[in-house]
Amino acid sequence: MMRILALAALLFTVSAAAPVTAQTFGGSGPYCMEYYQWGGSRNIDCSYSTIAQCQATASGLSAMCLSNPNYANAQVPREPAYRRAGRGY
C-alpha cells in the first residue's frame, strides 16, 4: 500500500512540474491580430481573412497584424531547381 502511495505522489509531482503550453495561433484564418491589454496581457485573434481586414480592426489599438503560421491552407515553398535535379551519377 505504501508503494502505491509513493508512486502516486511521484506521478503527481512529475505531471505538475511539466506545464503544458497552449497553441498560440489557434484560429482558422490566415491572418492574426496580436493585441495588448491593460496590465501587460496579450491576446491573439486569428479570425481575419485578409491583412486589410486585420489592419482596419487594429487601427487605433495597441495591436499588430501578422500571418498565421498554423493556417491550414498555407502554401509550402517549392524546392529550388538545383535540389530537384537528379544526382548525375
NORNOR-V477687 format. One record per residue. N is the residue number from 1. RES is the residue in one small letter. OMEGA is omega in radians with two decimals (none if undefined). BURIAL is # if it has 24 or more other C-alpha atoms within 12 Angstrom, else .. D_CENTER is the distance of its C-alpha to the mean C-alpha in Angstrom with 2 decimals. Layout:
n/res/omega/burial/d_center
N/RES/OMEGA/BURIAL/D_CENTER
N/RES/OMEGA/BURIAL/D_CENTER
This chain:
n/res/omega/burial/d_center
1/m/-3.12/./43.69
2/m/3.11/./42.85
3/r/3.13/./40.77
4/i/3.11/./38.65
5/l/3.13/./38.03
6/a/3.11/./37.16
7/l/3.11/./34.74
8/a/3.11/./33.09
9/a/3.11/./32.81
10/l/3.12/./31.32
11/l/3.11/./28.68
12/f/-3.14/./27.78
13/t/-3.14/./27.60
14/v/-3.12/./25.34
15/s/3.13/./22.90
16/a/-3.10/./22.90
17/a/-3.11/./22.43
18/a/-3.12/./19.08
19/p/3.13/./16.49
20/v/3.11/./13.56
21/t/-3.14/./10.09
22/a/3.08/./8.05
23/q/-3.05/./4.66
24/t/-3.09/./3.54
25/f/-3.01/#/3.32
26/g/-3.07/./6.04
27/g/-3.09/#/8.96
28/s/-3.10/./11.45
29/g/-3.13/#/12.36
30/p/-3.13/#/12.08
31/y/-3.10/#/11.91
32/c/3.01/#/10.24
33/m/3.07/#/12.40
34/e/-3.11/#/11.61
35/y/-3.07/#/14.80
36/y/-3.12/./16.66
37/q/3.12/./19.16
38/w/3.13/./22.39
39/g/3.07/./22.23
40/g/3.12/./19.20
41/s/3.13/./16.44
42/r/3.11/./13.49
43/n/3.10/./11.72
44/i/3.14/#/9.24
45/d/-3.09/#/10.85
46/c/-3.10/#/9.79
47/s/-3.07/#/13.31
48/y/-3.10/#/15.12
49/s/3.09/./16.91
50/t/3.10/./18.31
51/i/3.11/./17.74
52/a/3.10/./21.14
53/q/3.12/./20.26
54/c/-3.13/#/17.33
55/q/3.10/#/19.71
56/a/3.11/./22.47
57/t/-3.09/./20.57
58/a/-3.09/#/19.42
59/s/3.12/./23.02
60/g/3.12/./24.73
61/l/3.00/./21.77
62/s/-3.01/./20.03
63/a/3.05/./16.98
64/m/-3.13/#/15.51
65/c/3.11/#/14.06
66/l/-3.12/#/11.64
67/s/-3.12/#/10.62
68/n/-3.13/#/7.61
69/p/-3.13/./6.76
70/n/-3.13/./6.38
71/y/-3.02/./9.57
72/a/-3.09/./12.25
73/n/-3.12/./15.05
74/a/3.13/./13.75
75/q/3.07/./16.80
76/v/-3.13/./17.17
77/p/3.13/./19.41
78/r/3.10/./22.92
79/e/-3.13/./24.53
80/p/-3.07/./27.19
81/a/-3.12/./30.79
82/y/3.11/./32.01
83/r/-3.12/./29.62
84/r/-3.07/./30.69
85/a/3.11/./34.35
86/g/-3.08/./36.45
87/r/3.10/./37.40
88/g/3.08/./41.00
89/y/none/./42.78
